[in-house]
Amino acid sequence: MKFAITSKGDSVSNTLMHKMRTYLQDFDLTYDEDQPDLVVSVGGDGTLLYAFHRYRSRLDKTAFIGVHTGHLGFYADWVPEEIEKLVIAIAKTPYQIVEYPLLEVIIRYNDGGREARYLALNECTVKSVEGTLVMDVEIKGQLFETFRGDGLCISTPSGSTAYNKALGGAILHPSLPAIQLAEMASINNRVFRTIGSPLVLPQHHTCLLKPVNDVDHQITIDHLTLLHKDVKSIQSRVAKEKIRFARFRPFPFWKRVSDSFITDK
C-alpha cells in the first residue's frame, strides 16, 4: 500500500506525522506523495480540507483518514494517543470504505465559452464584492426567488455542521446525497421577499444562481477565496465524484455532533 501524510504544520502535528511515517515504513508500506492509496491528515478539519483539494484528481483511488491534534473535528476520528493502534490497523487490517457526497460548482461567464468547475467538501459561498448580493435563484430550471442580502451558502451534508449551521441551516447526515442552500442576512420587507429558510435539494435537482446586476463576486470553495468578474451563472448540484474515508471502526456521527455542540467536557 502507498500512503502519504499531511500535517497542520504545528510542532505536535509534525512530530506525529514523522512518527507515523517511520512506523508505517517499518511495516514495509511505501510513502508516495503523488499517488497514495491512503492519505492520513494530522491536524484538524482544515488540514483534511487541504488534503482533499490536493488529491481531488484521485478521489476514486485515494481514501482519507484523520487524526486530530487540536479541537474535536468532524473529519478526524483518531487522537494522538492512538497513533500506534492506528498504524497497526493500517498495516494489518483491511479497512472499510465509506463514501460521502461532494458539491459540484460550475461558474459560467458572459463571454460565452468559458467556465470553471470546482469541487467542495464543505461549502461554496457567494457574496457581492460591493453592496447587496442580488441573485435570481433557479431550481430545476424554474425561477424560485430573487435573493437580496449579504450572500448565499451552498453546503454538502458533511459541511452542514460548519458555516451552514452558523447560518441556521439543518444538520444533515453526511451519507445523504443532497445539497443545502442557506441565506446570509436576507432582505425581507413589503417590497422584497425570500423564502427565509434553508432549502435541501436532492441529487437530481440543480440550483442555478444568476446575477441580476453587473458586479464582481467573491466566491469561496471551502477554504479557497476567489474573485470572479463578469459572472453569468453559478450552478450547484451533487457531484458525481465522492470523497472516500477509510474506516477501521464505527464513526458515530450523531455522537460527534452531540460532543461538539451540546456536551460539556
SERO-4910 file (N, C-alpha, C, O; in steps of 0.05 Angstrom, whole numbers):
BEGIN
 pado doro    nc1    nc2    nc3   cac1   cac2   cac3    cc1    cc2    cc3    oc1    oc2    oc3
  Met    A     17    -24      0      0      0      0     18     25      0     38     26     14
  Lys    A      9     45    -15     23     71    -16      8     91      1    -17     92      0
  Phe    A     22    107     16      9    126     34     23    153     33     46    155     25
  Ala    A      9    173     42     20    200     45      8    211     71    -13    203     80
  Ile    A     22    231     82     13    243    107     14    274    104     35    284     95
  Thr    A     -7    288    111     -7    317    111     -9    326    140    -22    313    156
  Ser    A      3    349    146      4    359    173     -6    387    174     -4    402    155
  Lys    A    -18    394    197    -26    422    202     -3    441    202     -6    464    196
  Gly    A     21    431    210     45    447    209     55    456    236     77    467    238
  Asp    A     40    451    257     50    457    284     68    435    293     70    414    281
  Ser    A     82    440    315    102    421    324     90    394    332    102    373    326
  Val    A     67    394    345     54    369    353     46    353    329     52    329    327
  Ser    A     34    366    309     25    351    285     49    341    269     48    319    259
  Asn    A     70    358    267     93    349    252    107    326    265    117    307    251
  Thr    A    109    326    292    121    303    306    106    278    301    117    257    296
  Leu    A     79    279    302     62    256    297     65    246    268     66    222    263
  Met    A     67    265    250     69    258    222     95    242    217     94    222    204
  His    A    117    252    228    143    238    224    143    211    238    154    192    227
  Lys    A    130    209    261    129    184    275    113    164    260    121    141    257
  Met    A     89    172    249     72    154    234     87    145    208     85    121    201
  Arg    A    100    163    195    114    156    170    135    135    176    138    115    161
  Thr    A    151    138    197    171    119    204    159     92    211    168     71    202
  Tyr    A    138     92    228    125     67    236    114     52    211    118     28    209
  Leu    A    100     66    193     87     53    171    108     43    151    105     21    139
  Gln    A    130     57    148    152     47    131    166     23    143    175      5    129
  Asp    A    166     21    170    176     -2    183    159    -27    177    169    -50    178
  Phe    A    134    -23    171    116    -44    163    117    -49    133    100    -63    122
  Asp    A    137    -38    119    141    -41     90    119    -28     73    115    -37     51
  Leu    A    106     -8     84     88      8     67    104     30     53    125     39     64
  Thr    A     95     38     30    111     57     13    100     85     16     76     90     12
  Tyr    A    118    103     22    110    132     23    110    143     -5    130    143    -19
  Asp    A     87    154    -14     84    165    -41     65    189    -40     41    185    -38
  Glu    A     77    213    -42     60    237    -41     44    242    -66     25    256    -66
  Asp    A     53    230    -88     40    235   -114     16    217   -119     -5    226   -130
  Gln    A     18    192   -113     -3    172   -119     -9    154    -95     -6    130    -97
  Pro    A    -18    166    -73    -23    149    -49    -50    135    -51    -69    145    -63
  Asp    A    -51    111    -39    -76     97    -36    -91    108    -11   -115    108    -10
  Leu    A    -75    116      8    -86    126     34    -72    152     41    -47    154     41
  Val    A    -87    172     49    -76    198     58    -85    201     88   -108    201     94
  Val    A    -65    204    105    -71    209    133    -68    239    138    -47    251    132
  Ser    A    -89    252    148    -88    280    154    -84    284    184   -100    274    200
  Val    A    -63    298    192    -57    302    220    -61    332    226    -45    349    217
  Gly    A    -81    338    242    -87    366    249   -116    370    256   -124    360    277
  Gly    A   -131    383    239   -159    387    244   -175    385    218   -164    374    198
  Asp    A   -199    395    218   -216    393    193   -204    409    171   -206    402    147
  Gly    A   -191    432    177   -178    448    157   -156    433    143   -151    437    119
  Thr    A   -141    417    158   -119    401    146   -130    381    127   -118    376    106
  Leu    A   -153    368    134   -164    349    116   -176    362     91   -175    351     69
  Leu    A   -187    386     94   -197    401     71   -174    406     52   -177    403     27
  Tyr    A   -151    414     63   -127    418     46   -119    393     31   -114    393      7
  Ala    A   -119    370     46   -112    345     33   -132    337     12   -124    327     -9
  Phe    A   -157    341     17   -178    335     -3   -173    350    -29   -174    339    -51
  His    A   -167    376    -27   -163    392    -51   -137    385    -65   -135    386    -90
  Arg    A   -117    377    -49    -92    369    -61    -95    344    -78    -82    341    -99
  Tyr    A   -112    325    -69   -115    300    -83   -142    297    -96   -152    275   -100
  Arg    A   -154    320   -104   -181    318   -115   -182    304   -142   -203    295   -151
  Ser    A   -159    302   -156   -159    287   -181   -157    257   -177   -158    242   -197
  Arg    A   -154    248   -152   -150    219   -146   -172    209   -127   -168    190   -113
  Leu    A   -195    221   -127   -215    214   -108   -225    186   -111   -235    174    -91
  Asp    A   -224    175   -135   -233    147   -139   -212    127   -131   -217    103   -131
  Lys    A   -187    137   -125   -165    119   -119   -154    123    -91   -141    105    -80
  Thr    A   -160    145    -78   -148    152    -53   -169    154    -31   -190    166    -35
  Ala    A   -163    142     -8   -180    144     16   -167    162     37   -142    163     38
  Phe    A   -183    174     54   -172    193     74   -179    183    102   -199    169    107
  Ile    A   -161    190    120   -166    185    148   -154    208    164   -132    218    157
  Gly    A   -168    216    186   -159    240    200   -151    234    229   -163    218    243
  Val    A   -129    247    237   -120    247    265   -122    276    275   -109    293    264
  His    A   -137    281    296   -140    309    305   -121    315    328   -120    301    348
  Thr    A   -107    337    325    -88    346    345    -96    371    359    -82    381    377
  Gly    A   -119    381    352   -130    406    365   -157    401    376   -162    382    391
  His    A   -176    418    368   -204    415    377   -216    391    361   -207    384    340
  Leu    A   -237    380    373   -251    357    361   -260    364    332   -272    385    328
  Gly    A   -253    347    313   -260    352    286   -281    332    276   -284    310    287
  Phe    A   -296    340    255   -316    322    244   -303    302    224   -315    281    219
  Tyr    A   -280    308    214   -267    291    195   -245    274    207   -234    256    194
  Ala    A   -237    280    231   -215    266    244   -226    250    268   -236    261    287
  Asp    A   -223    223    266   -235    206    286   -214    190    302   -221    171    315
  Trp    A   -188    199    300   -167    187    316   -153    209    332   -152    232    323
  Val    A   -143    202    355   -128    221    372    -99    213    374    -92    190    368
  Pro    A    -81    232    381    -52    225    382    -45    201    399    -26    187    393
  Glu    A    -60    196    421    -54    174    438    -59    147    424    -50    126    434
  Glu    A    -73    147    402    -79    122    388    -62    118    363    -68    100    347
  Ile    A    -40    132    360    -24    130    336    -14    102    331    -16     92    309
  Glu    A     -3     89    352      7     62    349    -15     43    340    -11     26    323
  Lys    A    -38     46    353    -61     29    346    -70     34    317    -76     15    302
  Leu    A    -70     59    308    -77     65    281    -57     54    261    -65     43    240
  Val    A    -31     57    267    -11     46    249    -14     16    245    -12      7    222
  Ile    A    -18      2    266    -22    -27    264    -47    -34    248    -47    -53    232
  Ala    A    -68    -18    252    -93    -23    237    -88    -18    207    -97    -34    191
  Ile    A    -74      3    200    -68      9    172    -51    -13    160    -56    -22    137
  Ala    A    -31    -22    175    -13    -42    164    -24    -70    163    -17    -86    145
  Lys    A    -42    -77    181    -50   -105    185    -80   -110    179    -88   -133    174
  Thr    A    -97    -89    179   -126    -94    178   -138    -82    153   -133    -59    146
  Pro    A   -154    -98    138   -169    -86    115   -188    -65    126   -202    -70    146
  Tyr    A   -190    -43    112   -208    -22    121   -233    -21    104   -234    -28     81
  Gln    A   -254    -10    117   -279     -6    103   -278     22     90   -268     41    101
  Ile    A   -289     24     65   -291     49     51   -319     61     55   -339     47     49
  Val    A   -320     85     65   -345    100     67   -344    124     49   -325    140     50
  Glu    A   -364    127     32   -364    149     12   -385    170     20   -407    163     28
  Tyr    A   -377    195     18   -395    217     24   -397    235     -1   -378    239    -15
  Pro    A   -421    248     -5   -424    265    -28   -409    291    -27   -403    301     -5
  Leu    A   -404    302    -50   -390    327    -53   -407    347    -68   -428    339    -81
  Leu    A   -400    372    -68   -414    393    -82   -398    400   -108   -374    406   -107
  Glu    A   -412    400   -130   -401    410   -155   -410    438   -160   -434    444   -158
  Val    A   -391    456   -166   -398    484   -172   -386    490   -200   -362    487   -204
  Ile    A   -403    500   -218   -394    508   -245   -401    537   -248   -424    545   -247
  Ile    A   -380    553   -252   -384    582   -257   -381    588   -286   -361    581   -299
  Arg    A   -402    601   -298   -401    608   -326   -400    638   -328   -408    653   -310
  Tyr    A   -389    648   -351   -383    676   -354   -398    687   -378   -406    672   -396
  Asn    A   -401    713   -379   -416    726   -400   -403    725   -427   -416    731   -448
  Asp    A   -377    718   -428   -364    717   -454   -371    691   -470   -363    688   -492
  Gly    A   -387    674   -457   -398    651   -472   -384    625   -469   -396    606   -459
  Gly    A   -359    623   -477   -347    596   -479   -332    587   -454   -325    564   -452
  Arg    A   -327    606   -435   -310    599   -413   -326    590   -389   -348    601   -383
  Glu    A   -316    570   -374   -329    562   -349   -308    550   -331   -287    540   -340
  Ala    A   -313    550   -305   -295    539   -285   -310    520   -268   -332    525   -259
  Arg    A   -298    496   -263   -311    475   -247   -295    470   -221   -271    468   -222
  Tyr    A   -310    469   -199   -297    464   -173   -312    442   -158   -336    437   -163
  Leu    A   -298    429   -140   -310    410   -121   -306    421    -93   -284    430    -86
  Ala    A   -327    419    -76   -325    428    -48   -332    405    -30   -352    390    -35
  Leu    A   -317    402     -9   -323    382     12   -342    393     32   -359    379     43
  Asn    A   -339    419     38   -357    432     58   -378    450     45   -402    444     47
  Glu    A   -369    471     32   -389    490     22   -377    509      1   -353    511     -2
  Cys    A   -395    522    -13   -389    545    -30   -405    569    -20   -429    566    -15
  Thr    A   -393    592    -18   -408    616    -11   -405    636    -33   -385    637    -47
  Val    A   -426    653    -36   -427    673    -57   -434    700    -44   -455    702    -31
  Lys    A   -417    720    -48   -423    747    -38   -416    767    -60   -401    761    -79
  Ser    A   -428    791    -58   -421    812    -76   -397    827    -64   -395    831    -40
  Val    A   -378    835    -82   -354    849    -72   -362    876    -60   -351    885    -40
  Glu    A   -382    889    -72   -392    914    -61   -423    913    -60   -436    906    -79
  Gly    A   -434    921    -37   -463    924    -34   -477    897    -31   -465    877    -25
  Thr    A   -503    899    -35   -521    875    -31   -518    856    -54   -516    863    -78
  Leu    A   -518    830    -47   -519    809    -68   -547    807    -78   -566    803    -62
  Val    A   -551    808   -104   -577    805   -116   -575    782   -137   -561    785   -157
  Met    A   -589    760   -131   -587    737   -148   -615    725   -153   -631    722   -135
  Asp    A   -620    718   -179   -643    701   -185   -635    672   -178   -614    662   -186
  Val    A   -652    659   -163   -647    631   -155   -666    613   -171   -690    614   -168
  Glu    A   -654    596   -187   -670    577   -203   -665    549   -192   -642    541   -186
  Ile    A   -686    533   -190   -685    505   -182   -698    488   -203   -721    492   -209
  Lys    A   -683    469   -213   -693    452   -235   -703    468   -259   -723    461   -271
  Gly    A   -689    490   -265   -696    506   -288   -718    526   -284   -725    540   -303
  Gln    A   -730    527   -260   -752    545   -255   -743    567   -235   -729    561   -216
  Leu    A   -751    592   -240   -745    613   -222   -759    609   -195   -783    606   -194
  Phe    A   -743    608   -174   -755    604   -147   -758    630   -133   -780    635   -121
  Glu    A   -738    647   -133   -739    673   -120   -717    691   -130   -698    681   -143
  Thr    A   -719    716   -124   -697    735   -127   -686    742    -99   -700    754    -83
  Phe    A   -662    733    -94   -650    737    -67   -636    764    -66   -622    772    -84
  Arg    A   -641    778    -43   -626    802    -37   -616    799     -8   -632    794     10
  Gly    A   -590    803     -4   -579    801     22   -549    801     22   -537    809      2
  Asp    A   -537    791     44   -508    791     45   -495    769     28   -473    773     17
  Gly    A   -509    746     26   -497    724     10   -512    699     12   -533    697     26
  Leu    A   -502    678     -1   -515    651     -1   -493    631      4   -470    634     -4
  Cys    A   -501    609     17   -482    587     24   -495    561     14   -517    554     21
  Ile    A   -480    547     -3   -489    521    -12   -470    500      0   -446    501     -5
  Ser    A   -481    482     16   -464    463     31   -470    434     24   -492    428     15
  Thr    A   -451    417     30   -454    388     29   -466    379     56   -465    394     75
  Pro    A   -475    354     57   -483    344     84   -459    343    103   -462    349    127
  Ser    A   -435    336     93   -411    337    110   -406    365    121   -397    368    144
  Gly    A   -411    385    105   -406    412    112   -429    426    127   -428    449    134
  Ser    A   -451    411    132   -474    423    144   -469    431    173   -484    447    184
  Thr    A   -448    420    186   -442    427    213   -423    451    215   -415    460    236
  Ala    A   -415    462    191   -395    484    191   -410    510    187   -428    517    203
  Tyr    A   -403    526    167   -415    552    163   -445    551    161   -460    568    171
  Asn    A   -455    530    147   -484    526    144   -498    526    171   -520    539    173
  Lys    A   -488    513    191   -500    512    217   -501    540    230   -521    548    242
  Ala    A   -479    555    226   -479    583    237   -500    600    224   -509    620    236
  Leu    A   -508    594    200   -529    609    186   -557    599    192   -577    609    181
  Gly    A   -559    579    210   -586    569    217   -594    546    199   -618    538    200
  Gly    A   -576    534    184   -583    511    167   -585    486    183   -577    484    206
  Ala    A   -597    466    171   -601    440    184   -576    423    183   -559    427    165
  Ile    A   -572    406    203   -550    387    203   -560    361    189   -579    349    197
  Leu    A   -546    354    168   -553    330    152   -533    309    157   -509    314    160
  His    A   -542    284    158   -523    262    160   -506    262    134   -517    265    112
  Pro    A   -480    258    137   -462    261    114   -466    240     92   -455    243     70
  Ser    A   -481    219     97   -486    199     76   -508    207     57   -511    194     36
  Leu    A   -524    228     63   -546    235     46   -537    249     21   -521    268     22
  Pro    A   -546    240     -3   -537    253    -28   -554    278    -33   -574    277    -47
  Ala    A   -546    300    -21   -562    325    -23   -543    349    -20   -520    346    -12
  Ile    A   -554    373    -26   -540    398    -20   -560    416     -6   -584    411     -7
  Gln    A   -550    436      8   -567    454     23   -560    483     16   -537    491     15
  Leu    A   -581    499     12   -578    527      6   -588    543     30   -611    542     38
  Ala    A   -570    560     42   -576    576     65   -571    605     59   -552    612     45
  Glu    A   -587    623     71   -584    651     66   -567    665     87   -564    656    110
  Met    A   -554    686     78   -539    704     96   -554    731     97   -553    746     78
  Ala    A   -567    737    119   -579    763    124   -595    772    100   -588    793     88
  Ser    A   -616    758     93   -633    766     70   -650    790     77   -656    796    100
  Ile    A   -656    805     56   -673    829     59   -702    821     55   -709    811     33
  Asn    A   -719    824     75   -747    817     73   -764    840     84   -762    848    107
  Asn    A   -780    852     66   -798    874     73   -823    873     55   -828    852     43
  Arg    A   -837    895     53   -861    895     37   -855    894      7   -872    888    -10
  Val    A   -830    901      0   -823    902    -29   -808    876    -37   -813    865    -58
  Phe    A   -789    868    -20   -772    845    -27   -778    822     -8   -783    826     16
  Arg    A   -778    797    -19   -784    774     -2   -768    750    -12   -766    745    -36
  Thr    A   -756    735      8   -743    710      2   -757    688     19   -773    695     37
  Ile    A   -750    663     14   -762    641     29   -755    643     59   -771    635     76
  Gly    A   -731    652     65   -723    656     93   -716    630    108   -711    631    132
  Ser    A   -716    607     94   -710    582    106   -689    567     89   -689    571     64
  Pro    A   -672    551    101   -654    535     84   -670    515     67   -691    506     74
  Leu    A   -658    510     43   -671    490     25   -652    467     22   -628    470     18
  Val    A   -663    442     24   -647    418     20   -656    406     -7   -679    400    -11
  Leu    A   -637    403    -25   -643    394    -52   -631    366    -56   -608    361    -49
  Pro    A   -646    348    -68   -635    321    -74   -616    321    -97   -613    342   -110
  Gln    A   -603    298   -102   -581    298   -121   -590    302   -150   -574    310   -166
  His    A   -616    298   -156   -625    302   -184   -635    331   -188   -646    337   -210
  His    A   -632    349   -168   -640    376   -171   -615    394   -174   -595    390   -160
  Thr    A   -617    414   -191   -595    433   -196   -604    460   -187   -626    469   -193
  Cys    A   -586    474   -173   -591    502   -165   -574    520   -182   -550    517   -184
  Leu    A   -587    540   -194   -572    559   -212   -576    587   -201   -599    596   -197
  Leu    A   -554    601   -195   -554    629   -186   -547    646   -210   -526    642   -222
  Lys    A   -564    667   -215   -558    685   -237   -557    714   -227   -577    723   -216
  Pro    A   -534    727   -229   -533    755   -220   -553    773   -235   -556    771   -259
  Val    A   -566    790   -219   -585    809   -231   -571    835   -240   -579    847   -259
  Asn    A   -550    842   -225   -535    866   -233   -506    860   -240   -497    838   -234
  Asp    A   -492    879   -252   -465    874   -261   -445    882   -239   -436    905   -238
  Val    A   -438    863   -223   -419    867   -201   -399    844   -200   -404    823   -212
  Asp    A   -377    848   -187   -358    827   -182   -367    810   -158   -380    820   -140
  His    A   -359    785   -158   -368    767   -137   -344    754   -123   -325    746   -135
  Gln    A   -347    752    -96   -328    737    -80   -340    709    -75   -361    707    -63
  Ile    A   -327    689    -85   -337    662    -83   -317    645    -68   -293    645    -75
  Thr    A   -326    631    -48   -308    613    -34   -315    584    -41   -338    577    -44
  Ile    A   -294    568    -43   -297    539    -46   -281    527    -22   -257    526    -23
  Asp    A   -296    519     -2   -283    510     24   -266    533     34   -276    555     40
  His    A   -239    529     37   -222    549     48   -210    568     26   -194    586     33
  Leu    A   -217    563      1   -206    579    -21   -224    603    -27   -248    599    -31
  Thr    A   -213    627    -28   -229    651    -34   -221    661    -62   -197    665    -67
  Leu    A   -241    664    -79   -236    671   -107   -252    696   -115   -275    699   -106
  Leu    A   -240    714   -131   -254    737   -141   -262    731   -170   -245    724   -187
  His    A   -288    733   -176   -297    727   -203   -311    752   -215   -328    764   -202
  Lys    A   -303    758   -239   -315    781   -254   -332    770   -277   -327    749   -288
  Asp    A   -352    786   -284   -368    780   -308   -381    753   -307   -382    738   -326
  Val    A   -392    747   -283   -405    721   -279   -433    720   -291   -449    738   -287
  Lys    A   -438    700   -307   -465    696   -318   -482    679   -300   -506    685   -297
  Ser    A   -471    657   -289   -486    639   -272   -468    622   -255   -444    618   -261
  Ile    A   -479    613   -232   -464    595   -214   -482    571   -210   -504    573   -198
  Gln    A   -474    548   -220   -490    524   -219   -480    505   -197   -456    500   -195
  Ser    A   -498    495   -181   -491    477   -159   -508    452   -159   -532    454   -164
  Arg    A   -496    430   -154   -510    405   -152   -492    384   -139   -468    389   -134
  Val    A   -504    361   -132   -488    339   -121   -469    329   -143   -477    323   -165
  Ala    A   -443    328   -136   -423    319   -155   -424    289   -161   -434    274   -144
  Lys    A   -415    282   -184   -413    253   -190   -390    240   -174   -391    216   -168
  Glu    A   -370    256   -167   -348    246   -150   -357    245   -121   -375    259   -113
  Lys    A   -343    228   -106   -348    227    -77   -321    226    -63   -301    219    -74
  Ile    A   -321    234    -37   -297    230    -21   -299    203     -8   -320    195      1
  Arg    A   -276    190     -5   -274    163      6   -259    164     33   -236    174     33
  Phe    A   -271    155     54   -258    154     80   -252    125     87   -268    107     82
  Ala    A   -228    121     98   -221     94    108   -230     91    137   -222    107    154
  Arg    A   -246     71    142   -256     67    169   -246     40    180   -249     19    167
  Phe    A   -234     41    203   -224     17    217   -242     11    241   -239    -10    254
  Arg    A   -262     29    246   -280     25    269   -304     43    264   -303     60    246
  Pro    A   -326     40    278   -350     56    274   -344     86    278   -328     94    294
  Phe    A   -359    102    262   -356    131    264   -383    143    272   -400    148    255
  Pro    A   -388    146    298   -414    155    308   -420    184    303   -413    201    319
  Phe    A   -432    190    280   -435    218    271   -452    234    292   -444    256    299
  Trp    A   -474    223    301   -492    239    318   -479    242    346   -484    262    359
  Lys    A   -462    223    354   -447    227    379   -427    250    375   -423    266    393
  Arg    A   -415    251    351   -396    273    346   -410    300    346   -399    319    356
  Val    A   -434    301    336   -450    326    336   -455    334    365   -452    357    373
  Ser    A   -464    314    381   -470    320    409   -445    329    424   -446    348    439
  Asp    A   -423    315    420   -398    322    434   -389    350    426   -378    365    443
  Ser    A   -393    358    401   -383    383    391   -400    407    400   -389    428    405
  Phe    A   -426    403    401   -444    426    404   -460    426    430   -472    447    438
  Ile    A   -462    403    444   -480    401    467   -466    393    492   -469    406    513
  Thr    A   -450    372    491   -438    360    515   -417    378    527   -399    387    512
  Asp    A   -417    383    553   -396    397    566   -373    378    573   -379    356    584
  Lys    A   -349    386    567   -326    368    573   -304    383    586   -283    372    593
***
